[in-house]
Amino acid sequence: MTVSNPLLQDFDLPPYSAIKPEHVEPAVNEILADSRATIAELLKTQQSAPSWNGLVLQLDELNARLGRAWSPVSHLNAVCNSAELRSAYEACLPTLSEYWTELGQNKALFQAYEALANGPEASGFDVAQKTILEHALRDFRLSGIDLPGAEQKRYGEIQMRLSELTSKFSNQLLDATQAWTKQIADEAQLAGLTDSAKAQMQQAAQAKGLDGWLITLEFPSYYAVMTYADDRALREEVYTAYCTRASDQGPNAGQNDNGPVMAEILDLRQELARLLGFANYSELSLAGKMAESTEQVLNFLRDLAVRSKPFAAQDLDELRAFASEQGVSDLQSWDVGYYSEKLREQRYSISQETLRAYFPIDKVLTGLFAIVEKLYGIQIAELSGFDSWHPDVRLFEIRENGQHVGRFFFDLYARANKRGGAWMDGARDKRRTAQGELVSPVANLVCNFNPAAPGKPALLTHDEVTTLFHEFGHGLHHLLTRVEHAGASGINGVAWDAVELPSQFMENWCWEPEGLALISAHYESGEALPQDLLDKMLAAKNFQSGLMMVRQLEFSLFDFELHATHGDGRSVLEVLEGIRSEVSVMRPPAYNRFANSFAHIFAGGYAAGYYSYKWAEVLSADAFSRFEEDGVLNADTGRAFREAILARGGSQEPMVLFVDFRGREPSIDALLRHLGLSAEAA
């Protein structure tokens, strides 16, 4: 098996095209068996007098071997999902969960870490090593190391079941998204839609051997209908299908219903929290975060809500008045995107679609690279001749002073059997081995943009450009680390509510004239973004920012409250409705089942942590305000940010790193000013 299984080979970049579903289980089982044997052997020598090289680096080596096999499998499951791969992936989840639980509850391993942290060698450790040991001991406690045997066993059962359920949530959402389509035979029904959106729908129909146009629930298709379709009934139909995915409502009611999955996930998370001595899961989630208490998080979110809601109400009043002038006096959820775009066009003579022509993908990438090269003193070049999972995938290398730093894959376009949304994941961590060899980092950056239409390059809306910059910020955090210990390099060990700082920080350059000059040019003429268009775009920057802010606060408060109060007798929907009563200015229809597709908290890492986006936005806006003072392409300030934040990964508490860069603790003022939600901005 070893000879023919690519997942058991030593490779530089994963041999994606050679990885088959039948390789997955045998590889994982063999690696876990080897790891267990090695750990048992290791503890014979390391338990009484452990050393960093003998204990931590040996475990890093085992983790790296497992990661080398599992990371490409997990990635392929997200970007090239198939029934066979999904089945192989899911078969490994309980096995992996059992292994990690076993490791976290290994008393001898815990004692070895404790002895190392308190032993003579510790006095010579650098700050990253000390932080790694501190986090490791905390994680042992959060794995139930101090629990009696029966409760430890229950902890393991819960973790195993949760890994199955979160995967099931994700699968059912993907299946529900693909289960609904609408074929359009008469182009008149698509009145208002852009040529590029219609071209995509035509391609989607052709791919299925159909005539006409095919509307799907993949985000670019959904967004196009909600923003541009003149046919109100069509908007309502697509909205209904989208917001009832994986639920007991809508056209596919009861199919792939995530309702029971969510209920079981919440029950198990609450039980887990209680088992570990926390009142609720929100409390448990904060154990490794920057925020200090559930009260602090709730007060932070509610303070933002109180400040933002009047602006949101004003935004909605304007939108209702405008829609009424256009003949719609009963503005509904499926009208908001459409009339918002029309109002934006009327007020600022600008639309996302007009802007699309100025953001061809290669110009955006060239400009993005130019910005980070100037700020951080790096060089980025495209590589060829690599193995990949799809022909559209591209690979790039970062160098510094001619030296290799890391590489990243870009998978930018929406397609069937690919998870929706945008994300970055670390494919390989930077670390120095026990033999002294330096392993460089690799990242996967994934988006779901419209692919190129025949005869044109892929063209991005400005919103999509911002998404690209956001994910690239995560990528830089992973790739530009100077920490050589796996446990704190890149995004490892970074508090979850600070992990969005580098990503949201990068978005600022999408709004700065100096940044826009580098990332935009008309795809046909090469003409720069005209000054009048730039002025309109900047004027429209905070269009409906009050509505957008309360929407994000609704998600954040719902998530946190749901996990803080689970078991009080309220259903998921009742918690959501309660939050909407508090912060929203417009209620969606009663059949809306937003929670059933809220993958961030039910299938991602954001459970009781969605507030992190807003929390980190305060940090990123305040960090960027130093660039506003020094110059947005100031290389010295760029280097200072790199060395204080990006280079140091999870080696120290985020507040320490922030203060090192900014010279003080963060203030909320910059964020409110940037969004036009303060008296000063107004």
DRENKOLPA-137325 format. One record per residue (C-alpha): x, y, z; residue in three letters. Coordinates in steps of 0.001 Angstrom, whole numbers, plus 524288, in hexadecimal, padded with zeros to 5 digits. Example, Ala and Ser with C-alpha at 12.3 -4.5 7.8 and 13.67 -1.06 7.14 Angstrom:
2
8300C7EE6C81E78ALA/835667FBDC81BE4SER/
//
This chain:
682
800008000080000MET/80ADA80972803D9THR/81149808BF7F680VAL/8054780C657EEABSER/7FE6A815C27F80BASN/80237823DD7F4D3PRO/7FD9B8288B8023CLEU/808348204B80896LEU/81315825C780020GLN/81BE483101803BAASP/8185F83C037FA5CPHE/81AD084A837F922ASP/80D6884E9E7F406LEU/80217844E87F467PRO/800A383C4F7E841PRO/7F254840297E71ATYR/7EF5B839117DA6CSER/7F4AD82C417DFFBALA/7EC8B82C967EC80ILE/7E0F5823657EB98LYS/7D60C820BF7F580PRO/7DB33812F97F7D8GLU/7E83A818937FC9EHIS/7E24882056807BEVAL/7DE9D8169881259GLU/7EA8080DB2810FFPRO/7F3A581983811C2ALA/7ED0481F7D81DA3VAL/7EC7081266824C4ASN/7FABF80F6882222GLU/7FF4581CEF82656ILE/7F73981CA3832D8LEU/7FC4F80F1883656ALA/80A59813B383425ASP/807D88201983C0FSER/80241818968479FARG/80DF380F6C847BEALA/8179C81AB9846C3THR/8110E82243851D4ILE/811408165485AB8ALA/81FC58148D857BBGLU/8225F8230C8596BLEU/81C5682385866E6LEU/825878191686BF6LYS/830AE822D586A97THR/829B782FE886B48GLN/8206A82EDD876BCGLN/82A27830DC881B5SER/83429839DF87B55ALA/82DE783F8886F07PRO/834CE848AD8659ESER/82F53851C185B32TRP/835DD84A1985039ASN/8328383CF1855FCGLY/8243983FED858EALEU/81E6184BA5851CCVAL/825E084A5284509LEU/8233283BBA8446BGLN/8149783E3C845F4LEU/8156C8491783BBFASP/81B4B83EF683299GLU/80FFB8358A834F6LEU/805ED840668332CASN/80C90844AF8269BALA/80C15836E982111ARG/7FD9F835BC82439LEU/7FB1F8436C81ED2GLY/802728403281256ARG/7F8A08354E80FB8ALA/7EC2C83B1A8155ETRP/7ED638493E810DFSER/7EC658461F80230PRO/7E12F83C97804C5VAL/7D9968469C80CABSER/7DC76850E380255HIS/7D8008482F7F70FLEU/7CB968450A7FE82ASN/7C886853AD7FE8FALA/7CC7A857257F0A3VAL/7C9DC84A897E8E1CYS/7BF53843B67F09BASN/7BAF9836597EBCASER/7B2E582B8F7F213ALA/7BED38228C7F2E9GLU/7C7F582CC77F89ALEU/7BD9F8318D80219ARG/7BB85823B3806D3SER/7CA348215F808C2ALA/7CBC282E9780F81TYR/7C06E82C23818C5GLU/7C50881E7581C11ALA/7D17A82486821A7CYS/7CB0482F0482A02LEU/7C7D08264F835BFPRO/7D5488200483509THR/7DC1C82D39834EFLEU/7D3658329983FA5SER/7D687826BA84812GLU/7E51D8289E845CBTYR/7E50C8371D84975TRP/7DCC08347F85588THR/7E5F8829898598EGLU/7F191832B4857E2LEU/7EAEC83D9485FA0GLY/7E7F28341386AADGLN/7F52F82D6086AFDASN/7F93682F688792ELYS/8075F82BAD876D1ALA/808498355286B7ALEU/8021F83FFC873C2PHE/80BE283D6487EB1GLN/8172283DE187500ALA/8127984B4987032TYR/810F884FF487E2BGLU/81E9784B3E8819BALA/8242C8520F8759ELEU/81D1F85ED9878CFALA/8224985EA7886BBASN/82F888586088423GLY/83D2D85E328831FPRO/83CD985F3E8742EGLU/8311986875874EDALA/8394E873F68799ASER/83FBF8747286C29GLY/83342873C98643CPHE/82F5F87EFE85B59ASP/822278858D85C9EVAL/81BDB87CE98521DALA/820448706C858F1GLN/81ACF8752F865EDLYS/80DCF878BE85F86THR/80D0C86B7B858B2ILE/80EE3864558659FLEU/804F586D1F86C69GLU/7FAF886A6E8619EHIS/7FE0985BDE8619DALA/7FB6085AC087047LEU/7EED08629C86EADARG/7EA96859B98637DASP/7ED1B84D8086B9DPHE/7E3D3852FC875DAARG/7D9D68564C86B59LEU/7DB0D8483B8667CSER/7D6AF8432F873C4GLY/7E3F083EF98790EILE/7DF1A8413F88708ASP/7D21983A1A8854DLEU/7CF1E82CD488B49PRO/7CFB38214A881D8GLY/7C1288205287EB5ALA/7C04882EE887BC4GLU/7CC9A82E5B87377GLN/7C62E8238486BB0LYS/7B9ED82BC6869FAARG/7C24D8374E8658ETYR/7C81082E9A85ADFGLY/7BAA6829F38568AGLU/7B5BA837F78559CILE/7C15883C7D84D91GLN/7BFF2830FA84458MET/7B175833718425BARG/7B3AD8421084069LEU/7BD9E83F99835AFSER/7B38A8370F82EB1GLU/7A889840E78308DLEU/7AFFB84CDB82BF0THR/7B3FF8456A81FB7SER/7A5D58413381DC3LYS/7A15684F6281EEFPHE/7AB078536381472SER/7A7568481D80B63ASN/798C684A7780CAAGLN/79AAF858E6809CDLEU/7A2A6855C87FDA1LEU/7988584BCA7F93AASP/78D37855257FBF4ALA/7941A85FF07F44BTHR/79583856D87E8A4GLN/787E3850D67E9DCALA/780B585CD27E4D3TRP/7821F862EE7D760THR/778FA86A707CE79LYS/779BD869597BFC9GLN/775CD875967B868ILE/77174874247AA44ALA/76D448823F7A7B6ASP/7784488C427A8E8GLU/76E1C896C77ABC6ALA/76CBD890C97B95CGLN/77AE4894997BBE0LEU/778B08A3007B8C6ALA/781D28AB937C0BAGLY/78C648A14E7C22DLEU/799D48A4A77BD1ATHR/79F8E89E347B112ASP/7AA09897A57B958SER/79FDA891C27C299ALA/797BB88CCE7B730LYS/7A3DE8871A7B0BCALA/7A6BC87F907BD3EGLN/798CA87A847BDDAMET/799A0876467AFB8GLN/7A65286F0B7B285GLN/79FE8868987BE64ALA/794A9863E87B5C6ALA/79DD885ECC7AB39GLN/7A5E0857787B571ALA/7997684FE47B8D4LYS/7958884DDE7AAA4GLY/78A3C857887ABC3LEU/7857E862817A2F6ASP/78403870847A782GLY/789118751C7B49DTRP/78A9686E567C1C1LEU/78967875A07CEA2ILE/7902C86E887D9CDTHR/791C78716A7E84ELEU/7A07A873097E725GLU/7A318880A47EC2EPHE/7A6CE887C17DF79PRO/79A16883187D923SER/791B98862E7E51ETYR/7980F8938B7E6BCTYR/795CE897137D871ALA/7872C8943D7D96BVAL/7856B89B447E664MET/78CD38A7497E1BATHR/7888B8A8E47D3A3TYR/77C748A0E67CFF9ALA/771208A9FA7CCADASP/767A789E987CE31ASP/7634089FD37DC4EARG/75CCC892687DC8BALA/7698288C3E7D7C6LEU/77113893307E29FARG/7675C88E227ECB3GLU/7683B880407E77CGLU/7771F880117E7B3VAL/777A5886CB7F4FDTYR/76E3E87CB77FAA1THR/77637871527F565ALA/782F88773F7FA60TYR/77ED087B1680818CYS/7780086E1D80AB6THR/783518656780687ARG/785498596F80F24ALA/778E985C28816FDSER/76AC78584781972ASP/765EB86376810DBGLN/7662A8676F8028FGLY/7658B85FF77F5BDPRO/76DCF854947FAD7ASN/768378548A808AAALA/76D1F84948810E6GLY/777EC8452880788GLN/785AB8464C80D38ASN/77F8084CF681923ASP/78A278524182213ASN/780668552582D0EGLY/782858485F83496PRO/7913F8493583209VAL/791DE856DF83811MET/789E585294843DDALA/7930C8473184699GLU/79F4E84F7A84478ILE/79A658598584E58LEU/796C484F2A8585AASP/7A423848DD8574ELEU/7AB7B855C7857F5ARG/7A40F859648644BGLN/7A6E584C1386A47GLU/7B54784D8B866CALEU/7B60385AF186D38ALA/7AF98855EF879BAARG/7B89A84A33879F8LEU/7C45D8535D879DFLEU/7BED385C158848BGLY/7B97C8673287C3EPHE/7ABA586C6187D83ALA/7A98186C0286ECEASN/7B06486A63861CDTYR/7B28C8790385FEBSER/7BA858790F86C70GLU/7C25A86D45867D3LEU/7C4CA873A785AA9SER/7CB0787F8986128LEU/7D51D8771986833ALA/7DE858790685CDBGLY/7DA1588645857F8LYS/7DDE58946E859FCMET/7D0C28986A85FEDALA/7D0908963D86E8AGLU/7C2598930187197SER/7B50C8909186B89THR/7B07A89D8987168GLU/7BB918A4C486A9BGLN/7B7CE89EE885D5DVAL/7A9448A17885F01LEU/7ABA38AF62863C4ASN/7B4BC8B1E985842PHE/7AAA48AD1084E66LEU/79F238B3EC854DFARG/7A6B68C0A9855BCASP/7A9458BFD784714LEU/79AE08BCAF844CDALA/796368C88284C7BVAL/79F7D8D153844E2ARG/79C1B8CB6283799SER/78D848C90783827LYS/7895F8D73B835D8PRO/791E98D7738298APHE/78BF88CA7582520ALA/77E1B8CF8782749ALA/781788DB9281F3DGLN/787188D2FA81453ASP/77AAC8CAD181414LEU/7719F8D6B08140FASP/778E98DC0780835GLU/778078CEE180150LEU/769778CD768041AARG/766C28DB367FF2CALA/76E958D8857F2D1PHE/767CD8CB637F03BALA/75AB98D1DF7F26BSER/75DFA8DC047E7F2GLU/760C18D0697DEE5GLN/753568CAA47E1D0GLY/756A48C0F97ECBBVAL/750668C5847F955SER/7525C8B8BD800DBASP/761348B6D480077LEU/764898A876802EBGLN/7713B8A12080558SER/7724389D447F6FBTRP/7713C8AB9F7F31AASP/77C118B1027FBACVAL/787B68AD487F317GLY/780D28B1A47E6C0TYR/77C5A8BF087EB69TYR/789078C1537F2CFSER/790768BFB67E610GLU/786D58C8997DEE6LYS/787DA8D2E57E9A9LEU/796B58D1F67E97FARG/796878D3FE7DAC8GLU/78D428DF8F7DBD5GLN/794788E6107E6FFARG/7A2718E38C7E2C3TYR/7A0BD8DFC57D456SER/7A87F8D3867D73BILE/7A5DB8C4FE7D7A8SER/7ADDF8B9187DB2FGLN/7AC008B4A37CD28GLU/7B1A28C1337C75BTHR/7BD5D8BF687D020LEU/7BF348B1357CC03ARG/7C5188B5767BEF2ALA/7D01F8BC297C673TYR/7D3E38B0627CEA5PHE/7D8C28A58C7C5A1PRO/7DE9E89AE77CE0AILE/7ECBE89C197C96AASP/7ED0A8AAD27CB81LYS/7E7768A9017D931VAL/7F19D89E9B7DC71LEU/7FCE18A6927D6D4THR/7F88D8B25E7DEC9GLY/7F64A8AA747EB25LEU/803F98A4C97EA09PHE/809C88B2447E754ALA/803818B7937F3C7ILE/808858ACC67FCA2VAL/815D68AC977F612GLU/817558BB0E7F925LYS/812228BA0680704LEU/819078ADA280B4ATYR/825638AD2280310GLY/822048A05A7FC32ILE/8214B89BA87EE16GLN/81670893127E870ILE/817A188AF17DC18ALA/80EB6881197D57EGLU/8137B8730D7D461LEU/81027868E47CA26SER/8116185A3D7C8B4GLY/80A89856627D557PHE/8001F84C4F7D850ASP/7F2A9851C37DB64SER/7E46D84E357DD8ATRP/7DED0856A77D287HIS/7E42885D3B7C639PRO/7E07D86AD97CB5EASP/7E9318697E7D765VAL/7F56E872057D7C2ARG/8018F871317E049LEU/80A2787C737E4DBPHE/816C587DB67EC6FGLU/81AC0888457F61BILE/8291F88BBB7F6DEARG/8308B8957F7FF41GLU/83DE289A527FAFDASN/83E6688F017F16EGLY/83B87884EA7FC14GLN/82FAC87BE97FBAAHIS/8255887F73805FFVAL/81935877828027EGLY/80F2C874107F81AARG/800928756E7F665PHE/7F63A86F847ED9BPHE/7EB13877D17E835PHE/7DE2F871017E4F3ASP/7D5AF87C9B7E1A4LEU/7C98C878677DA22TYR/7BC558728B7DD89ALA/7B91C8652D7D7FEARG/7B0EB859417DB00ALA/7B557850807E646ASN/7BCE385B8C7EC9DLYS/7B92C8610D7F9DFARG/7B3DE86EFA7F952GLY/7BA5687AB27FFA6GLY/7C88087ECE8008FALA/7D30F879F9809ACTRP/7E1848780480C37MET/7E70F86BD781227ASP/7F4F4868A781598GLY/7F96085D2F80D34ALA/8067C85C828143FARG/80C14863A382000ASP/8193C86A1E820FALYS/821F18631B82ABCARG/82FD785F0B82D81ARG/831C38507882F23THR/839CF849A88399DALA/84439847E582F1BGLN/844A6856A282CF2GLY/83E048569881FB2GLU/834BF8620081D1DLEU/8278B85E088176AVAL/820FC8692D8100ASER/8125F86C32810D7PRO/808138698180659VAL/7FA4B86F4780603ALA/7EDBF86C817FE79ASN/7E5BE878917FAFFLEU/7D80E875A57F61CVAL/7CD5487E967F0C7CYS/7C0EB87CAF7E8C0ASN/7C1398874D7DE57PHE/7BAC9886B37D0FAASN/7C44087FF07C7A7PRO/7C7E48868B7BAE4ALA/7BD62887467B074ALA/7C18E8835B7A2A1PRO/7CA8888DA979CCAGLY/7CC08895517A97CLYS/7D4A5894547B573PRO/7CE31891B57C299ALA/7C8F989EDA7C74CLEU/7C6D48A1987D5BELEU/7BD4F8AAA67DC81THR/7C3A28B3B07E65FHIS/7BD648AB817F12EASP/7C46989F9C7EBBFGLU/7D13C8A7097EB2DVAL/7CF6C8A9E47F9AATHR/7CCF889B697FC4FTHR/7D97C897F57F509LEU/7E1628A1CA7FD0APHE/7DB2789C7C80985HIS/7DF1E88E6B806D6GLU/7EC95892B280263PHE/7EE418997C80F80GLY/7EC0D88C5A81629HIS/7F5B98865780CA5GLY/800458905780FEELEU/7FE3788DE081E7AHIS/800FC87F8481BE9HIS/80C228818C81241LEU/813D388D268179DLEU/816028878C8251ATHR/823C7887F082A94ARG/8206A87E6183571VAL/827058713883332GLU/81F608696583D57HIS/81368862BA83747ALA/80A828659B842E9GLY/80B8C8746484125ALA/80F7387666832F3SER/8060E87D17829A4GLY/7F80E87C7482E8BILE/7FAFE871788382BASN/7F84D8754084627GLY/7F2478825B84243VAL/7E6458859C84A6EALA/7DA5488380841BFTRP/7D4FD89132843F9ASP/7E1D78970E83F4AALA/7E3B088E228338BVAL/7DB6B8971E82AE3GLU/7E42F8A2F682D8ELEU/7EDAE8A0DD82214PRO/7E2A189D47818AFSER/7D9BC8A8C481B99GLN/7E59E8B19181C06PHE/7E8EF8AE2980DC9MET/7DB538B25C80944GLU/7DEC18C0A480BD1ASN/7E74E8C1817FF9FTRP/7DB698BE907F71FCYS/7D6298CBEA7FAE5TRP/7E2698D4357FA3FGLU/7E50F8DBB87ED9CPRO/7F3578D7347EDEBGLU/7EEE88C9147EF24GLY/7E41D8CA357E506LEU/7ED938CFF77DB22ALA/7F56C8C35B7DBEELEU/7EA3F8B9767DB90ILE/7E14E8BF3B7D129SER/7E19A8C1537C26AALA/7D7208BF5C7B81FHIS/7D8458B1837B2F0TYR/7D7388B5DB7A4A1GLU/7DD918C33E7A3EBSER/7E6D88C2547AF88GLY/7E1998CFC37B38AGLU/7E33D8D2F37C1F3ALA/7D7358D3EA7CA94LEU/7D2608E1977C6E0PRO/7D3118EBDF7D190GLN/7C46A8EE4C7D145ASP/7C1C48DFA97D306LEU/7CBB58DF217DE06LEU/7C5588EAE07E4A7ASP/7B7EF8E4897E378LYS/7BD1D8D7B67E8AEMET/7C3298DE337F493LEU/7B6D78E6417F6A9ALA/7AEE28D99E7F637ALA/7B8248D2547FF5CLYS/7AF658D38680B3CASN/7A2B48D21F803CAPHE/799AC8CA8E80CF9GLN/7A4D38C7AB81671SER/79B0C8C8D982198GLY/792D28BDCE81BD5LEU/79EF08B59781980MET/7A3D88B7E18274CMET/7972F8B39882DE8VAL/796BB8A79C8250EARG/7A43A8A36B829B2GLN/7A0978A67E837C2LEU/7945389E2C83630GLU/79CD88929B83212PHE/7A6C98950483CEASER/79CEC896BD847D7LEU/794C588B438432EPHE/7A0AE8824B84341ASP/7A58D886BB85087PHE/79845886F585717GLU/794B5879BD85136LEU/7A0B68737185750HIS/79FB387B2386413ALA/79170877EB866E6THR/78F7686A83860B9HIS/786808626986923GLY/77DD086DB386D8CASP/7724D8680786612GLY/7733C870B285A06ARG/774F386ADF84C80SER/77F9086F6884324VAL/7754B8774283BCELEU/7702E87D9F84847GLU/77DE58820C84C0FVAL/77FB0887BA83E6ELEU/7728E88EB383EE4GLU/775EE8944F84C44GLY/782B0899E88470AILE/77BAC89F5483B23ARG/772068A65D84415SER/77D958AC9984AD1GLU/786858B0BA83F9EVAL/77FEC8AF1583252SER/778368B99182B63VAL/771CB8B08782171MET/76CA88A2C9823D7ARG/76DDA89815819A5PRO/761F588F85816BAPRO/75E4D88546820EBALA/762C387A1A8181ETYR/770CE87F408178EASN/779F6874FE81D52ARG/786D287C5881D1CPHE/78C5C874568286BALA/78B74867A082096ASN/795F786C8281754SER/79E4B873E68215BPHE/7AA1786B4281EB1ALA/7B39987451825C2HIS/7AE1E87042832EDILE/7A8E98629883041PHE/7B38D85D688273DALA/7BEC48673282851GLY/7C6FA86BE9833A5GLY/7BE708777A8376ATYR/7B53B8717A84198ALA/7B34987BED84C16ALA/7BDAD8834E84498GLY/7B70288A0F83933TYR/7B879896BD840EATYR/7C6FD8957D83D53SER/7C46789C6283069TYR/7BFBB8A8B383733LYS/7C9AC8A78B8422CTRP/7D4D98A66F83869ALA/7CF0C8B13F83004GLU/7D1558BA9483B4DVAL/7DF898B61683BB3LEU/7E15A8B6D682CF8SER/7DB188C45582B79ALA/7E3788C9B183678ASP/7EFCC8C33183123ALA/7ED018C8FA823B5PHE/7EB388D68082986SER/7FA0F8D69782B7BARG/7FB848D4F681CB6PHE/7F1E48E02181ADCGLU/7FB178E8638230FGLU/807E28E39E81CD5ASP/803A38E10080EBDGLY/7FC308D50980A06VAL/807B68CF9B80252LEU/811EE8D39980C57ASN/81BDC8C89080C09ALA/821098CB60819C4ASP/813648CA6481F9ATHR/811068BE3381769GLY/81D658B7E281CE2ARG/8194A8BBC782AA2ALA/80C158B510828BFPHE/812848A922822FDARG/81C428A7BC82E25GLU/812828AAB08391AALA/806B78A30583446ILE/8090F89A2E8287BLEU/8169E8953182BEBALA/81382891A0839EAARG/807D0888B283795GLY/8029B882EC84438GLY/80F35884FC84BCASER/8093F88F34854EAGLN/7FBEE8941485929GLU/7F58689C4884E55PRO/7F43A8A84985709MET/802ED8A85F8594AVAL/8055E8A7DC84A9FLEU/7FB2D8B25F847DBPHE/800E48BBA1851F3VAL/80E868B92584C70ASP/809BA8BDE583F3EPHE/800518C8A984320ARG/806BC8CD8084F97GLY/7F9E88CC7785713ARG/7EDEA8C3D2858C7GLU/7E38A8C3FC84E08PRO/7D8938CDE684D42SER/7CB578CBE4846AEILE/7CB648D9AE840F0ASP/7D2D58D66D83464ALA/7C9178CBBA830CBLEU/7BD228D45C832AFLEU/7C3BE8DF4982B02ARG/7C75A8D5FE81FC8HIS/7B9518D13F81EEFLEU/7B3408DEB381FE3GLY/7AC578DAD582C80LEU/7B1138E5B283543SER/7AD9B8F3EF8374AALA/7BB128F77D8320AGLU/7B8DC8EFA182588ALA/7AAE28F42E823EDALA/
//
